[in-house]
């Protein structure tokens, strides 16, 4: 695992954007694995700015998001499909037929099977990740087997509380309790993994991911076995690491 420690969130976002744009520019037909949440927002803004300024094209790029809440339609302001359109896709030249986010409605088991097949047919060139305070990646909560593929998730209370605070105006009753998520095996199948972690609240998870023994109790620790994983952490998130 390559660890890059930067000063703050802005520097982390800039470095992550550089890595993502290297993929897009070197392979205009790349398959990008994308993430939601607060962590990648600035990186997506930088990608939009680059497209506007430099004309970097996404017309032949395909994207595959990690996860989606189950119970929200695509137009719901807190759905991850809406998030991606608002924060990235609406200002790129991407073909929306090449945009893939798990469906948040319908038969959840069928959607998991369908999305997993889609991932098998479209190998991911780079998978973007954030990390939860409990070490989750995607919605793969503690206890998720490392060989898991796309599956339905009953969200842990800590994740529901984090999302209520960050995205649902503190209204915990509005946060869906289930989601569809890529499994850890899907994430590990990506050719390159890029994880961004910022803030003191992520320090224990980052330490567990990078330097503690692997355990399903901290799902991100599976990434210790990935052949090309880059961790970008700000000083606060990296504060517990011994090997920086």
N, C-alpha and C positions, 0 to 999 in steps of 0.2 A: 504494500500500500504506500503510495506517495502522499506525504503530508505537506501541505503548503499552509504556513501560518502567516496571516496578514493582520494589519492593524485593526480593521473595523469592517462593518457590513458593506460599506461602499467599495472598499478594496476587494473584498471577497466576491462581490457581484461583478466587478470589472474583470477579475481573473477568470471567473466562471464563464463570462461572456466570451472572452478570448478563446477559451477551449472549445466552447460550443460553435463559435463562428469558424474555427479552424476545420471542424468536421463538415459544416455546411458548405464552405468554400472549396474544400478538397474533394467532396463527394456531393454534387448537386442533387443526387437521388438518394441521399441518406435517409435512414429510418431513425427518427429521434424519439427517445423515451422521455416524456415530460412529466413534471410534477406540479402540484398546486401548493397552497399554503402561503404564508407570509414570506418565507425565505427567498423564493425565486422572483419576487415581484420586480425588484430593481434590475435583475439580470434581464428579464423580459423587456423592461423599458429600454435598456441599452441595446437589445437586439432590434427593437422597433426603430430606435434612433439610427442605428447602423443601416438598416434597410432604407430609411428615408434619405440618409446622407450619401451612402455608398452604393445603393441599389442591389445589395446582396439579395439574390432571388431564392424564393422558397416554392416556386411553382411546381417543382418535381419532388419536393420533400414530402415524406409521410411522417405523421406524428402518432404516437401511441401513449396515452396517459396512463399513469399508474393505477388510478382508482376513481371511484365516484360514489357519492352517497346513494343509498338505495331508499327511494321514497320521494325523490325530487325529480321533476321533469327538467329537460334541458334549459328551459327558459327561466327557471327559478334563479333569482340573483345569487343564491348560495350554492348552486350546483357547480360542479367543477367544469362542466362544459361551458357554462356561462362565464366562469372565471377565466378560462383559457381564451375565449373570444374577446373578452373585455381587456385582458392584460397583454395579449399577444396577437392572435390571429386576425382581428379586425383591421390591423394596420400593416399586414403583410400581404404579399401576392400569392399566398398559399391557396391551393385548390381545396375547398372544404370537403370534397369527397375523399381527400387524403388524410383528413383529420379523424382520429379514432379516440373516443372516450367511452369507457363502459357505460351502458345504458342504466339509468337509475330507476327504471320502471319495467313492468312486465314480469316474466318468470325469471327469478334471480338465478336459478340453477342453469337454465338454458343460456342465459347471458354469460355466465361464467364459462361454460363449455365453448360457446361461440367465440368469446374473446381470447380464450386460450388457444384455439385453433388459429385465429388471426395472428397471434404472436409467433406461433410455430411457423407460419408461412412467411413472416416478415421479420427476419432477425434484426435486433436492435443494434445500431452502430454505437450509440452513446445513451446511457440511461442517467437522467438527472434525478437526484434524490435530495430531500431534506432528512432530518432525523428528529423523531419525537423525544420529549423529555424522558420517556420510558424506553427509548431505544428502538421504537418502531420505525420501519421504513415502508412507504406506502401505508396501507392499513394493516400491515402484518404485525399484530400485537404480540407481546411476550407470550411464549408458549407455541408460537407458530412453527411447525416443522420446517427445517431447511429445504426439504424436497417438495414443498407446497407449490402448486401452480394456481392459476386464477381461481379465486374462491370467494364465497360470501363470508362476511366478518361481522361478528357481534362486537361492537366497539367497547373498549374498556372505559370505565368511568373517568379515568384521568384524561383520556383523549377527548371524550365528550366535553369535559370541563374546559380543556384547553381551547377547543373549537368554539364553545359557547362564548368564552371570553374574547377570543380574537375575531370571530366572524358573525356571531349571532346576537350581538349587543347584550351579551351576558344572559340571554334567555335559554337556559339549559333545556327547557321543555321543547324548544324549536329544533334542536339538533337531532338529526336522524340517528338511530341507534344501530343501524346496519349499513354496510357498504359492500361494494364489489372491489376487489383488489387483485392486482398481479400478485402471484406468490413469490416467495424468495427464490425459488428455482428459475422463474421467469427473469427476475432481476439479475441473477448470477449468469444467465445465458447471454446478457448483453456483452458486446465486444469491449466496451469501455464503460466504467461507472464513474460518475462525478457527483460527489456529495458535498453540500454546503452546510456548514453549521456555524451559527453566530449566537453569541450571548452566553452569559454565565449559566443560565438555566439548562444549557445543552452540555455543560462540561463533563458531568458524570457519564452521560450517554456516549460522548465522544471518546472518553477514556475506555469505557467498556467496549466500544466498537473497535478501537485501534490497538489497545494494549492489554486488556484483560483476557482471560481464557474464553474461547468461543462457548456460547451457550444459547439455547433457544429462549432463555429468559431475557436476552437482549438481542433481538433479531438482527440488528445491524452488524453484530459481530461475525455473521456469516461472511461478510465482505473481506475478512482477513484472508480468505482463500481465493479471492478473485484475482486473475492474472494482471488486470490493468484497472486498478481503482485509485482514484485521486480524491483525497479529502482536502477541502479548503475550509479552514477554520480561522475565525478571528481570535485575537489574543485571549478574550474571555472564555470562549468555547474550548480553546486549547490549553487552558491554564493547568489542568491536571495531567497533561501528557508529559512523560519523562523523555521521550525521544522526539524532539521537534526538529 
